[in-house]
Structures are given as C-alpha cells and as structure tokens.
C-alpha cells in the first residue's frame, strides 16, 4: 500500500510550497478561560495552560 502512495506522489514546485496552510506551529489561539489554579498552586486546565498561566505556590481556597 505505501508503495502505491509513493508511485502517485509528485514533487511540489516552489509556488505550491508557498500555498501550504496548517501544521504544528499554526496560529491556534488557546482558550485561556479554561486555565486556572488549584488550592496547592498548580496550574489546572488543558496542557497548554502551563505555558500561559502562572500560579502562586500556595493559595488559600
């Protein structure tokens, strides 16, 4: 099956490469409203929250 895919593949031209959209480093805007802090000071929410949110080491709830 993978050999079949390679046979149908074509080399992209320079102009084609400029039009590719997407990828890992895209302009995805994280929803920071899902981020928070626990009583122990740990960041809560999706995994990207630790990059954008900082919590005090000790919080009182």
N, C-alpha and C positions, 0 to 999 in steps of 0.2 A: 504494500500500500504506500509506504513512504517513497519508494522508487517512482511510483506513478505520479506523486505530487511533484517530485523533482523534475520529472520529464516535462511537466506542464508549466514549470516555473519560467519566468522571464526576468531578464536583468532590467532594473529600473533605470531610467535616464535621469540626469541631474534635475530636470524640471519636475519629474514625477516625485522625486525625493522631497522637494520643497512643499509639496501639497499634502504630505502625510500629517494627519492630525491625531493627537492622542498620545498614549504612552504613560509611563510611570510618573514622570515629572510634570504631568499636565496641570492645568490651572484649577484644580479641585479646591473649592473653598470649604474648609471644615466648619461644622456647626458647633461653635464654642458654647452654645447654650446647653449642650449635653454634658459639658465638663463641670466638675465640682470638686469639693474637698470632703474627705471623711473626717470624723472626730479625731483621728490619730494624725491627721495632716497629710494623708495620702491622696494623690490625685485620683478622682473617680471619673468614669465615663469611657468612651471609646479610646483605643490605643493612641490616637494622635493627640490626645489631651495633654500627655506629659510633655509634649513639645511646646505647647502654647500656654499651659496653665501652671502656676506655681502656688503651693500652699504653705502656710506656716507649719513649722514642725509639730507644734502642739496647739490644738484648738479645743475650746470648751463648747460642748453642744448643749 
